[in-house]
Amino acid sequence: MSIAMIPASNSIAAHLSGGRDLNSNLFHFDFPQQKAHSPVVKATEVTIQLPSEDAEFLEAYAKEHATSVAEIFTRYARRLQSTTRREPHSENVKFTGSVPTNLDARDAYRKHMVEKHR
């Protein structure tokens, strides 16, 4: 796995940003084809733009935890994929569609309050 931190002043970064000064870093990840503990994984290259302080934090965190920035993003992506989306509670589902979509709630509440306090 290779990771390259490209300063924003680099011509590649300037090209990707439309020539603006980004005051940030670009991370380029070249993900491995295969890991020893997993089946063959299709390689994908990803380049992300981060503020300098975030890039520095990620590098320090990765070094402190004996890992890489790419591995941090890979783990996070896998965690997002494994997160199960919960269905709404059945008691809440029965109210779905009971309020008209064209209802102006603020106006309805204001009219209710005016009528209530006559």
C-alpha positions in Angstrom: 0.0 0.0 0.0 1.3 3.4 -0.8 0.2 6.8 0.4 1.4 10.1 -0.8 0.6 13.4 0.9 0.7 16.0 -1.8 1.1 19.7 -0.7 -1.7 21.9 -2.0 0.8 24.1 -3.8 1.7 21.2 -6.0 0.5 21.6 -9.6 -1.7 18.5 -9.3 -3.5 20.0 -6.3 -3.8 23.4 -8.1 -5.2 21.6 -11.1 -7.8 19.7 -9.1 -8.8 22.8 -7.2 -9.2 24.9 -10.3 -6.0 26.8 -9.5 -7.2 28.1 -6.0 -4.9 28.1 -3.0 -6.5 25.4 -0.9 -4.4 25.7 2.3 -4.9 21.9 2.6 -3.3 18.6 1.7 -4.4 16.0 -0.8 -4.0 12.4 0.2 -3.7 9.8 -2.5 -4.3 6.2 -1.6 -3.2 3.3 -3.6 -5.1 0.4 -2.0 -3.6 -3.1 -2.2 -4.8 -5.8 -4.5 -4.8 -8.5 -1.9 -4.3 -8.9 1.9 -3.0 -12.0 3.5 -6.2 -12.5 5.6 -8.7 -11.6 2.9 -9.7 -12.7 -0.6 -8.5 -10.7 -3.6 -9.7 -7.1 -3.4 -10.1 -4.9 -6.4 -7.6 -2.0 -6.2 -9.0 1.5 -6.2 -7.1 4.8 -6.1 -8.7 7.5 -4.1 -7.5 11.1 -3.7 -9.1 13.2 -0.9 -8.6 16.9 0.0 -8.3 17.7 3.7 -7.5 20.8 5.7 -3.8 20.7 6.7 -4.6 20.3 10.4 -6.8 17.2 9.7 -4.1 15.7 7.5 -1.5 16.3 10.2 -3.7 14.7 12.8 -4.4 11.7 10.7 -0.7 11.1 10.0 0.1 11.5 13.7 -2.7 9.2 14.8 -1.7 6.6 12.2 1.9 6.7 13.4 0.9 6.5 17.1 -1.3 3.4 16.4 1.1 1.7 14.0 -1.2 1.8 11.0 -1.6 4.0 7.9 -4.0 6.8 7.0 -5.4 4.5 4.2 -6.1 1.8 6.8 -8.0 4.3 9.0 -10.2 5.2 6.0 -10.6 1.6 5.0 -11.7 0.6 8.5 -14.1 3.5 8.7 -15.6 2.6 5.3 -16.1 -1.0 6.5 -17.7 0.1 9.7 -20.1 2.3 7.7 -21.0 -0.7 5.5 -21.7 -3.0 8.4 -23.9 -0.5 10.2 -27.4 -1.8 10.0 -30.1 0.7 9.3 -32.9 0.3 11.7 -36.5 0.5 10.5 -38.7 3.1 12.3 -40.6 1.8 15.3 -44.0 0.3 14.3 -45.8 2.9 16.5 -44.3 5.7 14.4 -44.9 4.0 11.1 -48.6 4.1 11.6 -48.5 7.9 11.5 -46.7 8.0 8.2 -48.7 10.1 5.6 -51.2 11.3 8.2 -50.1 14.9 7.8 -50.7 16.4 4.3 -47.4 17.2 2.5 -48.7 20.6 1.5 -49.5 21.7 5.1 -47.7 24.8 6.3 -47.2 23.8 10.0 -46.2 27.3 11.2 -49.2 28.9 9.6 -51.6 26.2 11.0 -50.1 26.6 14.5 -50.4 30.4 14.2 -54.1 30.1 13.1 -54.7 27.6 16.0 -53.2 30.0 18.6 -55.2 33.0 17.3 -58.4 31.0 17.4 -57.6 29.6 20.9 -56.9 33.0 22.4 -59.8 35.0 21.1 
